[in-house]
Amino acid sequence: MLLGPLGVVSTPAATKMLLSEDQADASWIEAVAAAFENAGSGSLSDFEITLAGTVAVTGARGLQTLLLDKNLTPAQVAATWSFLSGSTGFNADEFIRSKSFELASLNGIPFTVMDQAGRYALDYALDPLSACHVDGETLNLREAYRRMGFKEGERSLEDFKKDLEAIRKSLNLAQARVAPGETIQLVSLGRHDGAMTAGISMGNMDEASTVGVFVSGMMSNVREMSDAFDAFNAIRRGATSNTAMVTWIGYHAPNMLEETVQNRADAGAPRLASFLDGITAQRAGNPVNRLVGIGHSYGTNVLAEALKRTDAHVNAYVTLGSAGLKYGTTADQLGVDEIHATHADGDNIAQTLGRYVQFRPPGGDGGGWYEPRVDPRDLEGAHEFSSEETEDGKAVTMHNLVNPIDWSGSPEAQWLADNLDGTAAADEVGYLNPDSSTVGKLNEIMRGTWAEK
């Protein structure tokens, strides 16, 4: 609700005047006016008036309601949290616990808070001691399913539970891979188009000077979050600064058929853009020095579309085995300082199924019914780096990140797979195998020390 007239108020002093009739706490009004004056904004937006009025009239109670308004931008969420966390009588732990499902994916609040909320949500949903439903599932699990926005029938309770258990297991695996005392954060927990979503950071997202955000590709899901951990750990060990690496599975990834169209990328991009905006908003007082977006397969498309939407300054856009970008995509649209792209000779999926087997209705992006997606290596100024055997590491032999397709149920199919590319499953090297040349180059890109070779 707006507690002042619509439009713009010219000075912080005017804010005090607008609120003087309803002031509940003069010190809060002074604090709001001082904050806006220090920001040097010169004028107050409708949201700033709303925020000031909420602080003055209803205090912490009103700020809690305002914070959960789904129409707020990450920057507005960050501003609201700033006042809420410092308000008199605010019990942060009680609020985070009671609103854990809402806060677990609220971009703009501190990542420590998102992590705390997400872990509370996991504990609640997976509590084995909660009262049992007649069909054997706990009431807590059913309530968690509802609070996360899942609709009856779009995902079974059994799969929902397995997703949550996999996320918890991934958090434990990540913690086991870092040194004692290092921070692991659950920086997102939610739902998108019927799929479970999550983000896990190796490193403290509230403090890291360098941040990498990895976006997953076709058929990825939260049960595979640990695939990136060994590579991330290698990158962080080679870092010269405090580095956080995030694996972000925050959208409903496409299956093989859906990969041929743009829909999943267009649906996932706003969510990723909001996550990137949340990093900027939350770190406004202590900006990230280097922010790098890394995409794999279809995730390169999602990331490119997010970069077209975000207000965050992303230093580098990196693609691994790209399935191609939306027809007409240009380097200028991405708004990044650097573009890095690689495609391994042993990757026989990205440049076939990815770029050439895809369709769209006529019009829109101008590509007609069928036109190859844009190869990020062809973008103006793109730096193409090798994923073959180099001084940085081993050659990548497949499209997958770490593990080859499992044909163990069919010895004939496994024999065919091994002989088609000449590499046995046990010898396959993926893009995020820590011994790959790709990870060696990512280490340099994250540090900003890469060079043309």
Beta strands, then each sheet from edge to edge (+ up, - down):
strand 1: 184-192
strand 2: 195-202
strand 3: 210-215
strand 4: 243-249
strand 5: 290-296
strand 6: 316-320
strand 7: 338-342
strand 8: 383-384
sheet 1: 1+ 2- 4+ 3+ 5+ 6+ 7+ 8+
end
